[in-house]
């Protein structure tokens, strides 16, 4: 596949802000139809990377291309939809009017009524945007990113300020949009959001790409397993000496949580030490645990 065919091609990009290196020799290619989750702590370089893809900034070194073109060109912009972390909306215009206005900039926009329904905004169609809550404005901003049926959408923290139900509405809308064949890149601090949406995960920290792999592979890279159980009274102190346990915590419910690279060893140790336990549960690491392990490894 050539660079011209790729929705996003970033090659050896460096971007500085004064003495701060936000991106350091970063390369990344996003293929057509992918749903990519971009993870990283504050200051990792995620927003800077998206700003280069959107043509809002230029790299100090390296090249950024959107469908083979400079992101600042009209040819690239018409195929790109985006939602930055903060979006300004004209406060006196009604929601439906804003959607109509933005949609007219594209040759084949999504009908306003359909878009409002998809994003759960139908009841707000006649409300002025100045009277909307922060979460409602966020939903509208994401809707505006897809009104022109773009081939590529980049979303920076799209569900900030949304409650759980609104986030799920937005997730469903993004899944539907992605199913139409579009390419989606999304950053989020809600790690379960990336786990719910993304097929591929790119972990960024300190301006470097730490990991770039399918979701399941990212999860599989973490050796830790989470063993939870309930203990008989007076036996908690004995867990510290078990083979394979690297961390022991107690949940508010009273269940004990053991982090270990070898769950089988922990279970054998429990039985061998004759520690009375019940309701034992073993599971693989969550994306949050994978993310923390990767960034901590880089820091070390």
Secondary structure, 3 states (H helix, E strand, C coil): CCHHHCCEEEEEEEEEECCEEEEEEEEEEECCCCEEEEECCCCCCHHHHHHHHCCCCCCCEEEEEECCECCCCHHHHCCEEEECCCCCCCCCCEHHHHHHHHHCCCCCCCCHHHHHHHCCCHHHCCCEHHHCCHHHHHHHHHHHHHCCCCCEEEEECCCCCCCHHHHHHHHHHHHHHHHCCCEEEEECCCHHHHHHHCCEEEEEECCEEEEEEEHHHHHHCCCCEEEEEEECCCCHHHHHHCCCEEEEEECCCCCEEEEECCHHHHHHHHHHCCCCEEEEEEEECCHHHHHHHHHHHHHC
